[in-house]
Every structure is written in C-alpha cells, then in structure tokens.
Amino acid sequence: MFLTACKQSPEKTEAIPPEVLSKNKFTRDITLAIQYLDSIIIDSTNAKKHFLTSRKYFKYMEPLLASLDEENYNFLNQPNILKIEEEDYTDIKIKSPGGYQVIEETLFADTLIPDAITRHTTLAKNRLKLVKKNISFKHIKPYHFLWMFRKGIHRVALTGITGFDSPVLENSLFDAQSVYTSLKEYLSFYKTEFQEIQLYQAWNREIDQTILSLQGDFNDFDRYHFIKNHTHPQMELWKNTVTDWHVTFPFELAIKNEATSLFSNSTFNTNYFSDRNSGAITKEKIALGKKLFNDTNLSANQKISCATCHLKEKGFTDGLKTPKGLTRNSPTLLYASLQKAFFYDKRAGSLEGQIVSVVNNKNEFHTNLLALETVIKTDSSYRKQFADAYSGQDISEKQIRNAIANYIRSLTPFNSKFDNNINGLENTLTASEINGFNLFNGKAKCATCHFPPLFNGTVPPNYKESEIELLGVPSTNDTINAMISDDLGRYYVYKTPERKHFFKTSTVRNVSKTAPYMHNGVYTTLEEVIDFYNRGGGSGIGIHQEYQTLPSDPLHLNQQEINDLIAFMNALEDY
C-alpha cells in the first residue's frame, strides 16, 4: 500500500508517493557522488577531500542501490582484488577490480600514480552514470522498502563497522552515520504508512541515538554493545513496523521475517541455503539422517560412517591434521548448512551434492549411489523411518542424501556463551571476551573474511556467496623457511591459474574444539593461527603470492589482544 492523498489545503494537493520521493533523493545523491568523483580528476590538489565527499553520497544511496541494482553496487563496493567468475570450463571471466575501495587504496597509497587514480575514478564515475540512467523505482512496494531498510541495518552491523569496505582509511563509523542519516530520510517518505505515530517517533529517536553512538576511533569502537543496544532493538522495531503497516511478504530471504536477533537459532531461513528440491526440514528427516550419519554399513568396508571424520565431541571434526587417505583437514559440520558452497574448494553446491563425492571417494565410502540405496532397502530397521519421513515413498538414494543433509542442517544451535549474552539471556561475558569480539570485528580484521554472525565466509546481508581466499598457508609450521602448501585448492575445479591456493573461509564457531587448523591442519593452536595472521599471512613469513587476498601488512596485535581474541573465540563454543 502506498501513500494516499493527505489532508491539505482546499486544493487537495496529492501527496507525492514514497517511491517518487525515494527516486528524487537517490537522483540527488548519485548526481553529487558523480560530481565529486569528477572533481578528483579536475582538482587533484583536493582529490582526497573530493573522494570522501563522493563516498559520503555513495553511502547515502547505498541501501537503495544495493537492493535495486545489486550487480552494480557490488562492482562499486568490491575489494581491491581480482574478480573471478567460474560458471563452467567454457565460461570463466577474469575481471579487474574497480569502485570506491580501489580508488581509496590508490588515492591514499604511499606512492601516488596519477594515471591509475584517473582510470579508476573514471571507471566508477561511468558506472554511476549508467546506474543513474537505468535504475527503476516503479516496482517498489512497501515490503521491498522494508527489506531494503533492514538490510541497510544489517549491512552496517555485519560489514560496515568492521572496515570491510574501507580497508585503508578505516572510515567505517562515519560511513555508518551516513547510512543511518539516509535511512532516516527514506523512512520519512513512508511516514503516513504508520498507523501508530509513536512507532515512527521511536524510529527517529533510535536512529538519532545510533548516529550519536557511531563516534570515536575505529579500533576503540564497541561493536558488541552497538549490536546489542542498537541493531537488535532496531530489528524489534522493524518487526513491529511490519505489523503496523499490515505488510505481508511473498517469501523469506536469508534472514527470517520474524527475526529479532542476528545470533539466534531462529534468525536464518535454512531453506534459503538449501537445494531448491530439498523439501521441508522435519524432525522425522532429521532423526533418520542422524541414524544414517552414524551408520558404517553405508561404506563398502562397513567400517566408515560420516561420523568417523565428524565426531560430535570434537565439534564434528576428527582432531587429525588430515583423515587417513585424504589431503585436507575435516571441517566442522556445525553451521555448515548456512553457506552457499561446500568442500574447501567449493566444488559442490549443496549438502546433497557434497554427499555424492563422499560416497564415491575410494578413500571414504568407496561405493556408489545405487549400492547405497540397495544397502538401505535390505535393512528392515529403516523401512518405517523412511515411510514416516517421506510419506511412504519408495526408498531412494535421493532420500538417503536428503535425510543426512537435513540432519546437518539441524546443527545450528546458536546457544554459545557469546550468543546468550548478546541476546540478553545471561550476563557472563568477561571484559576480555567482549574486547576480543571488538578486536575480531575491528583492529584484527578477522571479520572482513569471517563475517558475523556465522563467522564464516558467506557474505551478509544477502548471503549469496561463500568467499574463497588465498592466505599463503605454509606446508609446515615454519616461519623461517616457509613454503606454501602444495595443495592448489580451487584451481583443481576449473584449472584457472589465478585461483591456485584458494580455499573457502570456514567458520570459527566452536573453534575451541576443532584443532588442528587450516585446510591442511598445519597449525595446532589458535595462538599459532593468530601469529600467522598477525605477520600478514603468507607474505609475512616469506611466501609471496601475487593474488594473496589477505592484506600483507602486519596487524601489530600485542599479547593481551591475542589473549582477548582467543577468549572471544572460545566463547563461541556451543555444542
């Protein structure tokens, strides 16, 4: 429902619809963003000042741009690393980065290259001109606006205040102020949608207080209390607004429409991450999947089950550097369902698909799907469970894989000490654990790859991509004569040279139970892992890779900060 005519003067002036007001604001912001990019080229003496002003207007339009034109938004806000798109062997695109992050790193570098500054600025300016010409506001309905508004809030909390898109200047707090200033203005266009004016007023007070809280030094900012005292209350206000506006949604995104916390087992819509044919998740399927998960009869030698490499007491890992006969460390299955790709090299697109590889691998189940189906069909103990779980359908290998996948999808408890504290269920976090979270999301830059609340590489707030990174992980725990691991990772999937040594970013939830670490299990303690990052990854120990995605600069973390980081990560244990 849109705005109707307001009570005005006798002329009965029609109110301007909110989508028109939104378009007018967006047009103003994008025009100024373009003008100040132009000024970088025209007035190089004040180039840095012009960049910051252009970026401010980019942040003003960010919530709407990111929702209406995700592709162009991602281009304008992408990291300064090579972009590889691999659809199949015949469709591999390698794209140079562009946009505001690239301009920032070029303009604020120790050594300026004027031609590079001009080239990247012109590229971003032309992309904005393209957006301005083609973007459409005609289809916007109230539910679109509400989704856009909530994503804007989540983006600030989960990537904005982490420095994800301001890696050099760490201008994140000012950027977040700009986003909230813009959200407040957009909300004003929908003022007459509110049945309860007190709710609209509550929004204004909350946004004003949020902007005031976004002050101070980037490294000292208290992100824990920002999320607890602002982001979560805003999610509650948002839910109340949905009710007040009588809005219904045609479907759910990654975050459930009813969610009032980012750190809860009722936050995520698991079906969003699942194969489209996976069907509903039920307690019957979960129970069946758990039984199958622990059944050694599924393997050819009847000695191996899924649980062999994924032990519950070890956070669903096995405690080994690599399992016998395999070359990569067993990753945790906790929260594994909340990502968009599987295996360290992302070669599987679903949990059901991942199971196929395990079944066929000669060093794992060493069988095939038909044999798997035959084993289950001849075991009478399964018949009733399959009938209950799948409405009497004939037992098939698809159902077997789906049941196991559904069990794994149930392994998302969100009841760690950290979760319970940020949700206000208990008040037991120490100052060290809180500071560790703030470091993780700030100075230590962990959250620029391990995004909260999942602390894996699935990028919020859209959760459409699970990132892979080149860290320069060594073959042995050696900082003097380090050699990169000989595992080429993602390269093996499509043989793209620029993807050598790339691996998916795993979750750090339950990391206290999942040692050893990295794809090859090279590090046995969290202290060793943090030391690797603190030095600048592979670059810091003499492993120089052209496409290393981890910044090569040392983090300069002191011992207390390292202790705090470990304390926080230990507080993520929940199984």
Residue pairs with C-beta under 8 A, 6 or more apart in sequence:
1 142
1 193
1 245
1 246
2 17
2 18
2 19
2 141
2 142
3 15
3 16
3 17
3 18
3 190
3 192
3 193
4 15
4 192
5 12
5 13
5 14
5 15
6 13
6 15
6 192
15 192
18 140
18 145
18 189
18 190
18 193
19 137
19 138
19 140
20 137
21 189
22 64
22 137
22 140
22 145
22 186
22 189
23 137
25 60
25 182
25 185
25 186
25 189
26 61
26 64
26 65
26 135
26 137
27 132
29 57
29 58
29 60
29 61
29 182
30 57
30 61
30 65
30 128
30 131
30 132
31 132
32 53
32 54
32 57
33 54
33 55
33 57
33 58
33 61
33 128
34 54
34 125
34 128
34 129
34 132
35 54
36 50
36 51
36 53
36 54
36 57
37 50
37 51
37 54
37 121
37 124
37 125
37 128
38 125
39 46
39 47
39 50
39 54
40 47
40 50
40 51
40 54
40 103
40 107
40 117
40 121
41 118
41 121
41 122
43 50
44 114
44 117
47 107
47 117
48 107
48 108
51 103
51 104
51 107
52 171
54 100
55 100
55 104
55 171
55 175
56 174
56 175
56 178
58 76
58 100
59 175
59 178
59 179
59 182
60 178
60 179
60 181
60 182
61 182
62 73
62 77
62 152
62 155
62 179
62 182
63 148
63 149
63 151
63 152
63 155
63 179
63 182
63 183
63 186
64 148
64 186
65 72
65 73
65 76
65 131
65 135
66 73
66 148
66 151
66 152
66 155
67 144
67 147
67 148
67 151
68 135
68 136
68 137
68 140
68 148
69 131
69 134
69 135
70 462
72 127
72 130
72 131
75 98
75 99
75 127
76 98
76 99
76 100
76 124
76 127
76 128
77 99
77 100
77 101
77 165
78 97
78 98
78 99
78 101
78 102
79 97
79 101
79 165
79 167
79 549
80 97
80 101
80 102
80 105
80 167
81 97
81 547
81 549
82 94
82 95
82 96
82 97
82 498
82 547
83 93
83 94
83 95
83 96
83 97
84 92
84 93
84 94
84 95
84 496
84 498
84 499
85 91
85 92
85 93
85 95
86 92
86 493
86 494
86 496
86 499
88 494
89 494
89 495
92 494
92 496
94 496
94 498
98 120
98 123
98 124
98 127
99 120
99 123
99 124
99 127
100 124
100 165
101 165
101 166
101 167
102 120
102 124
103 117
103 120
103 121
103 124
104 166
104 167
104 168
104 169
105 167
105 168
106 112
106 113
106 116
106 117
106 120
107 117
108 168
108 169
142 190
142 193
142 245
142 247
143 247
143 248
143 249
143 250
145 186
145 190
146 238
146 241
146 242
146 245
146 247
147 249
147 253
148 186
149 183
149 186
149 187
149 238
150 235
150 238
150 255
151 461
151 462
152 179
152 182
152 183
153 183
153 231
153 234
153 235
153 238
154 231
154 255
154 262
154 460
154 461
155 179
155 460
155 461
156 176
156 179
156 180
156 231
157 223
157 226
157 227
157 231
157 262
157 452
158 262
158 447
158 451
158 452
158 453
158 460
158 461
159 165
159 447
159 448
159 451
159 459
159 460
159 461
160 172
160 175
160 176
160 179
161 172
161 173
161 176
161 214
161 221
161 223
161 226
161 441
161 442
162 172
162 223
162 441
162 442
162 445
162 447
162 448
162 451
163 170
163 172
163 218
163 442
163 445
163 448
164 172
164 447
164 448
165 172
165 175
166 172
166 175
167 448
167 551
170 218
170 219
171 218
172 218
173 214
173 215
173 216
173 218
173 221
174 214
176 214
177 211
177 214
180 207
180 210
180 211
180 214
181 211
183 207
184 203
184 204
184 207
184 208
187 200
187 203
187 204
187 207
191 200
193 245
194 200
194 241
194 244
194 245
195 244
195 245
196 244
199 237
199 240
199 241
199 244
202 237
203 237
203 241
206 230
206 233
206 234
206 237
209 230
210 230
210 234
213 226
213 229
213 230
214 221
214 226
218 442
218 443
219 442
219 443
221 438
221 442
222 434
222 438
223 437
223 438
223 441
223 442
224 422
224 429
224 434
224 437
224 438
227 262
227 422
228 422
228 424
231 262
232 260
232 261
232 262
232 422
232 423
235 259
235 260
235 261
235 262
236 260
239 257
239 258
239 259
239 260
242 257
249 257
252 269
252 271
252 272
253 269
253 272
253 462
254 268
254 269
254 272
254 273
254 461
254 462
254 463
255 262
255 267
255 268
255 269
255 461
256 266
256 267
256 268
256 269
258 266
259 266
259 267
259 268
261 267
261 422
261 423
262 452
262 453
263 414
263 418
263 419
263 422
263 423
263 452
263 453
264 414
264 419
264 423
265 412
265 413
265 414
265 415
267 414
267 453
268 338
268 412
270 281
270 337
270 338
270 409
270 412
271 278
271 280
271 281
272 463
273 337
273 338
273 339
273 340
273 463
274 281
274 337
274 350
274 351
274 405
274 409
275 349
275 350
275 351
275 352
275 353
275 405
278 350
278 352
278 402
278 405
278 406
279 402
281 406
281 409
281 410
282 389
282 406
284 385
284 388
284 389
285 389
285 390
285 402
285 403
285 406
285 407
286 406
286 407
286 409
286 410
287 385
287 389
288 382
288 385
288 386
288 388
288 389
288 403
288 407
289 402
289 403
289 404
289 405
289 406
289 407
289 408
289 410
290 407
291 382
291 385
292 298
292 306
292 376
292 400
292 403
292 404
292 407
293 305
293 306
293 307
293 310
293 404
293 407
293 408
294 305
294 306
294 307
295 305
296 302
296 303
296 304
296 305
296 308
297 375
297 379
298 305
298 306
298 359
298 365
298 367
298 372
298 375
298 376
299 305
299 364
299 365
299 366
299 367
300 365
300 366
300 367
300 371
301 366
304 364
304 365
306 358
306 404
308 318
308 323
309 317
309 318
309 323
309 330
309 364
310 316
310 317
310 318
310 330
310 332
310 333
311 317
311 318
311 319
312 575
313 513
314 513
314 514
315 332
315 334
315 510
315 511
315 512
315 513
315 514
315 573
315 575
316 332
316 333
316 334
316 411
316 575
317 329
317 330
317 331
317 332
317 513
317 514
318 330
319 515
319 516
320 329
320 330
320 516
320 521
321 329
321 516
321 520
321 521
321 522
322 328
322 329
322 330
322 520
322 521
323 330
323 363
324 363
325 363
325 364
326 363
326 364
327 487
327 520
328 344
328 487
328 519
328 520
329 516
329 517
329 518
329 519
329 520
329 521
331 344
331 506
331 514
332 506
332 507
332 509
332 510
332 513
332 514
333 408
333 411
334 411
334 412
334 413
334 507
334 509
334 510
334 574
334 575
335 411
335 412
335 454
335 456
335 507
335 509
336 342
336 351
336 408
336 411
336 507
337 351
337 405
337 408
337 409
337 411
337 412
338 412
338 454
338 456
338 458
338 463
339 454
339 456
339 457
339 458
339 466
339 504
340 349
340 458
340 463
340 464
340 465
340 466
341 347
341 348
341 349
341 466
341 504
342 348
342 349
342 350
342 351
342 353
342 354
343 354
343 357
343 504
344 489
344 503
344 504
344 506
344 519
345 468
345 489
345 490
345 492
345 493
345 502
345 503
345 504
346 466
346 468
346 490
346 493
346 504
347 357
347 493
348 354
348 356
348 357
350 405
351 401
351 404
351 405
351 408
351 409
352 398
352 401
352 402
352 405
355 401
355 404
355 405
356 369
356 401
358 364
358 365
359 365
359 367
359 368
359 369
359 372
360 367
360 368
365 372
369 397
369 401
370 397
372 397
372 400
373 395
373 396
373 397
373 400
376 382
376 386
376 395
376 400
377 395
382 395
383 395
386 393
386 395
386 399
386 403
389 399
389 403
390 399
393 399
411 575
413 574
413 575
414 453
414 574
415 574
416 509
416 510
416 571
416 572
416 573
416 574
417 426
417 428
417 429
417 433
417 571
417 572
417 573
417 574
418 429
418 433
418 437
418 568
418 571
418 572
419 574
420 426
420 428
421 427
421 428
421 429
421 571
429 571
430 567
432 563
432 564
432 567
432 568
433 564
433 567
433 568
433 570
433 571
434 568
435 561
435 564
435 568
436 564
436 565
436 566
436 567
436 568
436 569
436 571
437 568
439 446
439 557
439 561
439 564
439 565
439 568
440 446
440 447
440 450
440 565
440 568
440 569
441 447
441 452
443 555
443 557
443 561
444 530
444 533
444 555
444 557
444 561
444 565
445 551
445 555
446 508
446 533
446 565
447 455
449 457
449 467
449 469
449 505
449 549
449 550
450 456
450 457
450 505
450 507
450 508
451 457
451 458
451 459
451 460
452 460
454 507
454 509
455 507
455 508
455 509
455 572
456 466
456 505
456 506
456 507
456 508
456 509
457 466
457 467
457 468
457 469
457 504
457 505
457 506
458 465
458 466
458 467
459 465
459 466
459 467
466 504
466 505
467 504
467 505
468 489
468 490
468 499
468 502
468 503
468 504
468 505
469 502
469 503
469 505
469 549
469 550
470 500
470 501
470 502
470 503
470 545
470 547
470 548
470 549
470 550
471 503
471 518
471 532
471 537
471 538
471 548
471 549
471 550
472 484
472 501
472 537
472 538
472 539
472 541
472 543
472 544
472 545
472 548
472 550
473 484
473 485
473 501
473 503
473 518
473 519
473 520
473 522
473 532
473 538
474 482
474 483
474 484
474 485
474 522
474 538
474 541
474 543
475 483
475 484
475 485
475 486
475 520
475 522
476 482
476 483
476 522
477 522
477 523
477 524
477 528
478 541
479 531
479 535
479 541
481 542
482 538
482 541
482 542
482 543
483 543
484 501
484 538
484 543
484 545
485 501
485 519
485 520
485 522
487 501
487 519
487 520
488 500
488 501
489 499
489 500
489 501
489 502
489 503
489 519
490 496
490 499
490 500
490 502
490 503
491 497
491 499
491 500
491 501
491 502
493 499
498 547
500 547
501 545
502 547
502 549
503 519
508 569
508 572
509 572
509 574
510 572
510 573
510 574
510 575
511 517
511 526
511 569
511 570
511 572
512 526
512 569
512 570
512 572
512 573
513 573
513 575
515 523
515 524
515 525
515 526
516 522
516 523
516 524
517 523
517 524
517 526
517 528
517 529
518 529
523 529
523 532
526 565
526 566
526 569
527 562
527 566
530 557
530 562
530 565
530 566
531 562
532 540
532 541
533 550
533 555
534 540
534 554
534 555
534 556
534 557
534 562
535 541
535 554
536 550
536 551
536 552
536 553
536 554
536 555
537 543
537 548
537 550
537 551
537 552
538 544
538 545
538 548
538 550
539 545
539 548
539 550
539 552
540 552
540 554
557 565
